[in-house]
Amino acid sequence: MFESFVNSEDRVVPCKICGEEAKRIISCPTIKLEGITGSFPGAADKWARVRAEKLSQERKKNAESGN
């Protein structure tokens, strides 16, 4: 058994060990999602960071305008 990157249209490739036809087996991708939200890791952190930045800008704008 060996691993190799092959063209997506190829269904069989020559075995690197014996030269016979080897069937292509597609591996499952590894995807890690957050347990509670189901979103990608860091998505909640990014949302919180962007929200905090917007709130900071609004406070600064309000302070400059005298509100």
MDTraj code that builds the backbone (N, CA, C; nanometers):
import mdtraj as md
import numpy as np

residues = "MET PHE GLU SER PHE VAL ASN SER GLU ASP ARG VAL VAL PRO CYS LYS ILE CYS GLY GLU GLU ALA LYS ARG ILE ILE SER CYS PRO THR ILE LYS LEU GLU GLY ILE THR GLY SER PHE PRO GLY ALA ALA ASP LYS TRP ALA ARG VAL ARG ALA GLU LYS LEU SER GLN GLU ARG LYS LYS ASN ALA GLU SER GLY ASN".split()
xyz = np.array([
    [0.0850, -0.1173, 0.0000],
    [0.0000, 0.0000, 0.0000],
    [0.0892, 0.1231, 0.0000],
    [0.0490, 0.2250, -0.0770],
    [0.1252, 0.3489, -0.0827],
    [0.0300, 0.4654, -0.1008],
    [0.0788, 0.5825, -0.0719],
    [0.0008, 0.7038, -0.0906],
    [0.0622, 0.7842, -0.2026],
    [-0.0253, 0.8490, -0.2796],
    [0.0239, 0.9287, -0.3906],
    [-0.0836, 1.0281, -0.4306],
    [-0.0425, 1.1470, -0.4717],
    [-0.1362, 1.2427, -0.5279],
    [-0.1550, 1.2082, -0.6746],
    [-0.2810, 1.1943, -0.7168],
    [-0.3099, 1.1609, -0.8562],
    [-0.4133, 1.2578, -0.9109],
    [-0.4227, 1.2629, -1.0410],
    [-0.5204, 1.3464, -1.1081],
    [-0.6606, 1.2991, -1.0691],
    [-0.7543, 1.3899, -1.0555],
    [-0.8888, 1.3536, -1.0112],
    [-0.9614, 1.2625, -1.1093],
    [-0.9234, 1.2629, -1.2362],
    [-0.9892, 1.1768, -1.3351],
    [-0.9341, 1.0336, -1.3337],
    [-0.8153, 1.0124, -1.2786],
    [-0.7541, 0.8796, -1.2774],
    [-0.8272, 0.7888, -1.1793],
    [-0.8647, 0.6702, -1.2268],
    [-0.9304, 0.5728, -1.1396],
    [-0.8337, 0.4626, -1.0961],
    [-0.7345, 0.4333, -1.1787],
    [-0.6306, 0.3366, -1.1433],
    [-0.4948, 0.3983, -1.1755],
    [-0.3948, 0.3601, -1.0992],
    [-0.2577, 0.4072, -1.1211],
    [-0.1655, 0.2871, -1.1106],
    [-0.0477, 0.2914, -1.1712],
    [0.0444, 0.1790, -1.1560],
    [0.1030, 0.1764, -1.0150],
    [0.1091, 0.0571, -0.9583],
    [0.1658, 0.0396, -0.8242],
    [0.3144, 0.0720, -0.8292],
    [0.3616, 0.1474, -0.7320],
    [0.5022, 0.1838, -0.7264],
    [0.5899, 0.0659, -0.6845],
    [0.5286, -0.0373, -0.6273],
    [0.6054, -0.1515, -0.5783],
    [0.6130, -0.2624, -0.6837],
    [0.4968, -0.3053, -0.7367],
    [0.4963, -0.4197, -0.8274],
    [0.4634, -0.3838, -0.9724],
    [0.4134, -0.2637, -0.9976],
    [0.3807, -0.2226, -1.1332],
    [0.2408, -0.2597, -1.1795],
    [0.1677, -0.3392, -1.1015],
    [0.0299, -0.3749, -1.1364],
    [-0.0602, -0.2536, -1.1172],
    [-0.1856, -0.2651, -1.1680],
    [-0.2816, -0.1557, -1.1492],
    [-0.3243, -0.1484, -1.0033],
    [-0.3235, -0.0302, -0.9501],
    [-0.3679, -0.0079, -0.8128],
    [-0.4945, 0.0760, -0.8170],
    [-0.5962, 0.0360, -0.7413],
    [-0.7215, 0.1111, -0.7358],
    [-0.7029, 0.2345, -0.6489],
    [-0.7675, 0.3397, -0.6904],
    [-0.7609, 0.4638, -0.6140],
    [-0.8633, 0.4584, -0.5019],
    [-0.8195, 0.4845, -0.3820],
    [-0.9073, 0.4916, -0.2661],
    [-0.9008, 0.6346, -0.2149],
    [-1.0152, 0.6976, -0.2071],
    [-1.0202, 0.8371, -0.1633],
    [-1.0356, 0.8410, -0.0120],
    [-0.9451, 0.9102, 0.0532],
    [-0.9493, 0.9240, 0.1979],
    [-1.0484, 1.0317, 0.2382],
    [-1.1057, 1.0136, 0.3549],
    [-1.1961, 1.1149, 0.4095],
    [-1.1142, 1.2329, 0.4604],
    [-1.1597, 1.3541, 0.4334],
    [-1.0877, 1.4696, 0.4868],
    [-1.1116, 1.4824, 0.6367],
    [-1.0162, 1.5400, 0.7052],
    [-1.0305, 1.5648, 0.8474],
    [-1.0825, 1.7059, 0.8667],
    [-1.2015, 1.7165, 0.9229],
    [-1.2616, 1.8464, 0.9481],
    [-1.2947, 1.8524, 1.0966],
    [-1.2439, 1.9537, 1.1619],
    [-1.2695, 1.9691, 1.3046],
    [-1.3653, 2.0857, 1.3249],
    [-1.4784, 2.0573, 1.3890],
    [-1.5765, 2.1604, 1.4192],
    [-1.5867, 2.1766, 1.5695],
    [-1.6280, 2.2954, 1.6121],
    [-1.6480, 2.3187, 1.7542],
    [-1.7682, 2.2370, 1.8004],
    [-1.7602, 2.1811, 1.9194],
    [-1.8643, 2.0934, 1.9701],
    [-1.9984, 2.1577, 1.9947],
    [-1.9995, 2.2819, 2.0396],
    [-2.1257, 2.3465, 2.0754],
    [-2.1906, 2.4141, 1.9558],
    [-2.1141, 2.4961, 1.8858],
    [-2.1721, 2.5745, 1.7768],
    [-2.1719, 2.5009, 1.6439],
    [-2.0811, 2.4062, 1.6260],
    [-2.0706, 2.3358, 1.4997],
    [-1.9963, 2.4147, 1.3933],
    [-1.9433, 2.5303, 1.4315],
    [-1.8699, 2.6118, 1.3343],
    [-1.7224, 2.5707, 1.3360],
    [-1.6492, 2.6247, 1.2425],
    [-1.5070, 2.5945, 1.2352],
    [-1.4342, 2.6582, 1.3528],
    [-1.3281, 2.5933, 1.4018],
    [-1.2532, 2.6495, 1.5147],
    [-1.2067, 2.7915, 1.4847],
    [-1.2229, 2.8760, 1.5804],
    [-1.1790, 3.0137, 1.5635],
    [-1.2870, 3.1057, 1.5102],
    [-1.3960, 3.0498, 1.4563],
    [-1.5014, 3.1333, 1.4000],
    [-1.5658, 3.2192, 1.5093],
    [-1.5914, 3.1602, 1.6249],
    [-1.6509, 3.2353, 1.7350],
    [-1.5530, 3.3403, 1.7857],
    [-1.4252, 3.3054, 1.7919],
    [-1.3234, 3.4011, 1.8360],
    [-1.3143, 3.5183, 1.7390],
    [-1.3199, 3.4903, 1.6105],
    [-1.3134, 3.5963, 1.5102],
    [-1.4349, 3.6872, 1.5230],
    [-1.5536, 3.6280, 1.5404],
    [-1.6753, 3.7071, 1.5544],
    [-1.6641, 3.7984, 1.6762],
    [-1.6166, 3.7462, 1.7887],
    [-1.6029, 3.8255, 1.9109],
    [-1.5016, 3.9371, 1.8923],
    [-1.3914, 3.9088, 1.8242],
    [-1.2880, 4.0096, 1.8009],
    [-1.3419, 4.1221, 1.7122],
    [-1.4118, 4.0863, 1.6037],
    [-1.4678, 4.1875, 1.5132],
    [-1.5734, 4.2704, 1.5858],
    [-1.6568, 4.2052, 1.6671],
    [-1.7616, 4.2768, 1.7416],
    [-1.6997, 4.3741, 1.8415],
    [-1.5969, 4.3296, 1.9138],
    [-1.5298, 4.4160, 2.0103],
    [-1.4665, 4.5357, 1.9402],
    [-1.4093, 4.5133, 1.8229],
    [-1.3492, 4.6228, 1.7471],
    [-1.4546, 4.7247, 1.7032],
    [-1.5693, 4.6769, 1.6573],
    [-1.6771, 4.7670, 1.6151],
    [-1.7305, 4.8476, 1.7337],
    [-1.7484, 4.7803, 1.8484],
    [-1.7957, 4.8515, 1.9674],
    [-1.6959, 4.9574, 2.0110],
    [-1.5687, 4.9252, 2.0034],
    [-1.4641, 5.0204, 2.0392],
    [-1.4677, 5.1427, 1.9471],
    [-1.4847, 5.1197, 1.8187],
    [-1.4917, 5.2295, 1.7226],
    [-1.6151, 5.3164, 1.7481],
    [-1.7284, 5.2520, 1.7796],
    [-1.8502, 5.3278, 1.8090],
    [-1.8327, 5.4133, 1.9345],
    [-1.7726, 5.3571, 2.0396],
    [-1.7479, 5.4330, 2.1633],
    [-1.6575, 5.5526, 2.1362],
    [-1.5533, 5.5297, 2.0581],
    [-1.4601, 5.6351, 2.0252],
    [-1.5299, 5.7455, 1.9461],
    [-1.6122, 5.7056, 1.8509],
    [-1.6865, 5.8018, 1.7692],
    [-1.7833, 5.8832, 1.8564],
    [-1.8523, 5.8156, 1.9470],
    [-1.9443, 5.8832, 2.0374],
    [-1.8715, 5.9786, 2.1318],
    [-1.7557, 5.9399, 2.1798],
    [-1.6769, 6.0242, 2.2700],
    [-1.6278, 6.1492, 2.1977],
    [-1.5891, 6.1343, 2.0704],
    [-1.5402, 6.2475, 1.9923],
    [-1.6534, 6.3448, 1.9594],
    [-1.7739, 6.2916, 1.9409],
    [-1.8864, 6.3791, 1.9048],
    [-1.9507, 6.4425, 2.0281],
    [-1.9112, 6.3998, 2.1486],
    [-1.9613, 6.4607, 2.2717],
    [-2.0872, 6.3979, 2.3229],
    [-2.1218, 6.2796, 2.2804],
    [-2.2438, 6.2127, 2.3300],
    [-2.2165, 6.1385, 2.4556],
])
top = md.Topology()
chain = top.add_chain()
for i, resn in enumerate(residues, 1):
    res = top.add_residue(resn, chain, resSeq=i)
    for name in ("N", "CA", "C"):
        top.add_atom(name, md.element.get_by_symbol(name[0]), res)
traj = md.Trajectory(xyz[None], top)
